[in-house]
């Protein structure tokens, strides 16, 4: 299969000691020049802003980094540039406009000048058909600014991830869907989903914020002083080099392996041109000791009052649900530790079960057993109580993206409170969902431990509520004006094309423009 770019797969590794905007601007401008790239038409920059603000300082692409990137793009822009924009969908149930505000993106965009901001949870959604072998679905929904982009720039954060090992360029694509569609297939097939998302669009340019990287986790990563800006023109090659920087085999990361096997780009260093003022060996030395994600839930909660048990998901090809509920629990506890320093001492002894668990549950009198997710099942004895809990999992084919609904955090709060109230005298019950999201598991742990609810924390309550009502108001307006979908048929720039199953070229190369 041909590569999605006319230039060879190239990865540029540059030293950058701090978040000096003009230094970043110069580095990125040099990268664009070396790759012979010039923005044109509708140019869209996609950061990683899954969570932001003072409590999540290392989770998102920093505004100083984006300011340097946007200014460099303007420096290199062709005369036919019609729009330069920043677009993202942050974490589930949190309005993107709140995350943008906490990340100081609005002030940054104003400083750059002429930068439009898109909140993907408030824009029209375009259905993109898929035709390749091995796809999870026959189509995917993506925001209109993504589908219509002429020149697409991916600006991820260099981070570890508890579901997919790492989150570099390709994994950043989980933010090119709104809430209704993002959680569909966000389970044991998450890596397959990320690989399928590659057919929507490919970036002409990638620049990752690796100045202060994030290790160990995704929402609450531990800061790692990497002092690097890495750039490239091919996502597979780019992610492969980032893996090599931290000493990881890129083929061990499933979404990278699958994208490579489908022809999106090479993973062998022999097929990738690596340049810059930092050699790969020097970059590897800087990254020595970097911790990735992918820790089983039993191990993550060892030596705490939470006893976690992981059984296999419904798909026999997977022995563990890396993309679903267990990883969400790990992120949930770290969020609560940020907001309540007494989280671990307040938490009572509790047993949390995932998947089709067939081992023992060492429950003592008075300790609750909570089964997390639709696929959780158990048939046996737990501390003197016989439990016969079948799976209620429904195959993903029953999930229709056309009728999917937005999640609402306040509705989730009500449901979790009702669940605990209705089961207050029960020693075991199920938290339903596929997956049970980070937000729901945060609320579950808040209820279990009598912890501080992050959504009511004074540091975020006012801003969050204001953004929430702005978001809901815009959704209501969209419903009044009509369903915010553009049905399949009009193939937008960057979308998959029916005559081929090759990766789309992220619209076109500069030469094709």
N, C-alpha and C positions, 0 to 999 in steps of 0.2 A: 504494500500500500504506500502511496505517496505521502510525504510529510505535509502538514497543514501550513507550512511557511516556505517561501521561496528561498530564504537564506538557510544555511546549515544550522542545525540545532546548536545554539551557542549559549553558554552560561558565563556570566561575568561576575567575579567575586571581588568586591572592593572593600577596603577598610574604611570604617566610619566611626570615630571614637565617641560621638555624641549626637544629639538631636539639633545640630545647627542647620537651620533651614537652607541657608545659602550653600553650605557644603553639600547637603543632600541634593539640592537643585543641580549643582555642578556635576556630581557623580551620575545622576540620572540622565542629565543632558548628554554626558559623554556616552552613556550606555545606548541611548536612542541613536546617537550619531554612529557609533560603531556598528549597530544593527541595521543602519540605514532606514530607520523608521521615522515617519512624519505623520502625526495625527491629522485626521481629516473628517469631514462630515460630522456625524453625531459621535462624539468621543465620550466614552463612559469609563469611569474609574470605579472599581469595586473593592473597597477595603474589607478587613475583617473587623466587624464591630459587634460581635456576639454579645458582649457586655462591656461596660465602660465606666468611667468615673473613678473617684478616689478609692473605692473598695475593690476595683478590678484593674489596677494600674498596668498590668502586663498582659491583659487579655485581648487588647485591641490594637489596630494599626494607629500609631500615634499621629496627632494632627500635624506636628512639625514635619513628620515624614511625608504625609500627604501633601502638605503645602509645598515642599520641595519638589515632589513628583508633578503636581499640577502646574507649577511655574515652569518646570522643565518641558512639559508637554506644550505649554503655550509658546515657549521659546522655539520649539521645533515645529510648530503647527504649519500646515499648508494653508494657502489662502482660502480654500474651500471648507475650512473648519466652520461648521454651523452651530455647534453646541459642545460645550465641555461640561461634564456633569459628574456627580458623585452619587452612587446608588448602592443600597444595601438593605437586607432584612436582618435585623439583630435577633437575639434569642427569643424563643417561643414565649408568647403572651406579654412580652415587654414591648411597648410601642417603639418603633424605630426612631421616631422623633425624640423620644426621651433619651435613648442611647446616643444619638447625634448631639444632643444638648450636653450630656454629661461628658462626651468626648471632645467638646469644644470645636466640633466640625463646622458649625454655622459661622463662628467668628473667623475660623480659618478660611472658609470659602469667601467670606467678605473681604478678607485681606488680599486674597489672590485676585478677586474681581471677576465677575462674569461666570461664576460657577453655579450651575443649577444643582439642587439636591433632590434626589428621588428616594422616597420611602416605599420600598417594594410591597409593604403591607397595605398601601393606599393607592397603588397604581393598577391599571387594567392588566389582566393576565392573558397571555397568548398560548394557545395550545400548539405544541410542536410535535408532529408525528415522528415516530421512530421506526426504522426498518431493519436494523442490524440483528444478527443472530444472538440469542442469549439475553435479550432485553427483558427487564421485569415487566414493562408495560408497553403498550403500543403508542403511547404519547405521554408527554410531560407538559405541565404548565410552567410558564416563566413570565416575569414582569415584562411589559411592553418595552421599556428602555433597554433591556437585555436583548430581546429579539430584534430590535431595530438598530442596535449599535453598529456603526461602520468601523470604528476603531475601539477595541475593547482592551482595557488595561486591568490586570489583576494585581492588587496590592495586599497580599495576605500578611499575617503576623507569623513569625517563625516560632512554632509552638509544638508541644507534645499534645497527645489526645488520648483519653481513656477508652475510646471506642475504636479508633482507627490507627493507633500507635502515634501518628504524627498528623498535623494539619499544616500543610504548606500551600501550594497553589491549587491543586485539584480539589482538595477537601474544602477549600474556601467556597466552592460552588454550592454548598448546602444553603448558602444565603442568597441564591438566585431563585428561590421559591418562597411564596408566602406561607403563613401558618397552615392554611388549609391543606397544602400539598407537601409541605416539608416533612411532617411526621408520618405520612404514608410511606411505608417501606423503611422507616427509620428503626430497623430492628436487626435481626441477624443478617439481613441482606443490605446493610448500610453501605458496605464497600461496593456492591453491585450497583446500588443507586447512584453513588458518586461517579462510578464509571459511566453509567447511562447519561448523567447530566452533561458529560463532556460533549455529547452530540448536539447540544443546543447551540453552543458557541465556543470558539477557541480564542484566547487572547493573542493579540499581536505582540504584546509586551507584558512582562511580569517583573515586578520589583517588590521584594519582600523586606519587611521591617525586621531585620535581625540585629539591630543595634543593641537592644535589650530583648533577648529572646525569652520564651516562657517554657520551662521544663515541668515534667510530671503530670500536669493537668491542662485543661482547656479554658475553663471559666476563671479559675483561681490559680494560674500557674506560678511557679516559683521563678523569680527573676534570674536570668542567666546572662552575664555580661559578655555577649558575643562580639559586639562592635563590628558587625558586617552588614553591608547592603549587597544582596545577591539579585542579579537581573538576568533575564533570558527571553527567548522567543519561542520556546516550546515547553509545554507544561510537563510532559513526561520526563524529558531530559532535565528540566529544572528541578523537579521533585527528586529525581534520581541523584543529582549532585548534592542536593540538600541532605538526602539520606546518607550519602557517603561522608558528608561533613561531620555528622554525628556518629559515624561508625556503624550505620545500619544498612543491611542489604535491601535495596529498593524493591526487589522481587518478594520480600517478606511482607510488604505492605500491599494488601490485596487490591486496592483500587488502582495503585500504580501498576501492578503486574497486569491487571485486566486491560487497562488503557494501553499499555505497551503491546499486549497480545492482539489488540484490535487495531493496531497500526497508528496510534496517535503520536508515537515517538520512541526513541531509543532509551535504554537504561544502561547500556554498556558505555563505560567511559571512553572506550576506543572510538565510539561513534559520536561523541559530544566534544565540541570545541570549547575548552575552558580557558578564559582569559581573565585579566584584571591585575590589580597590584597586590593581591594575596593569592598565593598558590593553594591548591587543594590541600596539600600537606600542612601548610601553615594554618589553614582554616580548621582542619581536623585537630590540630594542636589546641587551638582556641576553644574548640567544642568538647575537649576531653572531659568525660564525666557527665555529659548531658543525659538526663533521665527522660525516657520516653513514657508513654502511657501504657495501656494494656496490662493492668494488674487485675487478676480475678477478684471478685467481690469478697470471697472468703478471706483472702490474704489482706485485702485493703482494711478490713474491719477487725483483724486479729487484735487481741488485747484491748478491745473496747467493750462496752455494754451491748453493742449490736452484734448478734451472731447472724451471719449471712450464709445462705446456702444456695449454690448455683447448680441447677439442673440444665439439661439440654433444651433448646428451643424445638418447635415442631418440625423444622426442616432437618431431615436426617443427615444432610451434608455438613451440618454445623454442630459442634459439640458444646458450644457456649454462645450466648447471645451478646456478642461484643458490641453490637450497635443499638442495644435497647435499654431495658430497665436497669440492669446492674450498674452500667456506667453512669446512668443518671443519678443513682443513689450516691455514688462516689462524689459527683459534683455537688449534689445537694448538701451533703454533710460539710463540705469545705465552705460553701456559701454561709451556712449557719455558724460555722466557727468564726467567720469574719464578723458577723453581727452580734454574736453572743459568745464571749470567751469561756463561758461555763457550760457550753454545749455538751461536752463529754461527761461531765460530772452530773449534769441534770438528767441525762438520758437514762431511763430505766432499762433494765435488762429486757431485750426484745429479740425475737427471732424473725428474720425476714427471708422469705423463700422465693426463688426465681426458677422458672422453667419446670420441667418434669423431674422433680427431685425424688430420689429413691433411697437416700441414706437415712440416718437417724437424726432426730431433732431433740436435742438434750434440753428439754424445757423443764423448768422448775415451777412449782405452784405459784400462781399469780402472774406468770410471765405470758405475754401475748405472743401469738404466732400470726404474722401477717403475710399473706401470699400476694406477691407483687406481679401484676400483669395477667392478661387473659390466659396465657399458656401455662401459668403456674398450676401444678397438680401434685397431690401427695396422697398416698394410701398407706396408712400405718399408724403407729403409736407415737405420740409426742408427750412425754412426761405423764403418762397415765391416761391420756385422752386419745381415743381412737378418732382419727381424722380420715374422712373419705371425700377428698376434694378433687373432682375431675377438671380437666382443662375446658375452658369455654372459648378457646381460640377459634377464630374464623379465618379461613384462608384469605390471603391478601386480594385474591380475585374478586372477593365480595366488596372491596372498598372502591367506590366510584369517585374518582377525582372531580367529576363534574358536579357532584352534590356535596362535596366536603365542606365543612363549616369551620369558621374561625373559632379558635379557643378564646375563652374569656377568663381572665385571672380571678375576677370576683365570683363568677359562676363556679370556678374550681374551688375557691375557698368555701363556698356554701356546700358543695358536694362533699368535700373532705370532712367538714364539721358534721354534716348529716351522717356520713358513714361511721364516724366515731361514736356519735350519739346513739345511733341505731344498734351499734354493736358494743355498747359500753359494758354489757354483762357477758359478752362472749369471749372465749379465750382464743378464738381464731376467726379471721375473716379475710376477704380478698379486696385488694385495691385493683379495680378493673382498668383495662386500657391496653393498647398495643401501639406504642409503648406507653407506660406511665411516665410522664415527662418529668424533667428536673423540677419544674414549678410544683407539680403535684406531690413529689416526694419531699420537697422542702416543706410544704404545708403539712404533710403527714408527720414528719419529724418534729415540727413545731408543736403539733397537737400531742404527740407522744411524750415529749420532754418538757412541755410548758415553756418553750423557748420564745425568744423575741422574734416576732414575725418581720422579716426584712421589708415586706411591702408596707408595713406601718412604721418603719423606722423614720424618725424625724429627718434624717439626711436625704431621704428619697420620697417621702410620702406626698408632699405638695407637688413637686415636679412630676412625679409619676402619675398622680391623679389627673393633673392638668393635661398631660400628654395623652393619657388614656381617653379622656373625653374628646379631645381634638381628633384622635384616631377614630373613635366610634362615630363621631359626627360626620366625618368624611365618608365612612363606610355607609352610613344611612343615606347620604346624598347620592352615593353611587347606586344604591338600591333603588332610589326614587327615579334616577335617570335611566336605569336599566342594569341588567346583570353585567358586571365588569369583566366580561370575558370576550376575547376575540376568538371565534372558533377557528379550527384548522381550515386551511384552504389558501389563505393569502400568505405565501411564504415570505417571511421577513428576512432581512439581511442577517446572516449568522445562524439561521435555523437549519435543521437537518433537511435534506432534500430528498424527494421520493425516488429520484433516479439513481441514487447511490447510497451505500451504507458507509462510505468513507467519512472520516471526521470532517465536519464543515470547517472552513478556513477562518472562523471567527469573523465572518463577513468576507473579507478579501485581504490580500496582501496590498502593501502600498503600491506596488507596480500595477496591480489589477485596477486600482482606483483611477 
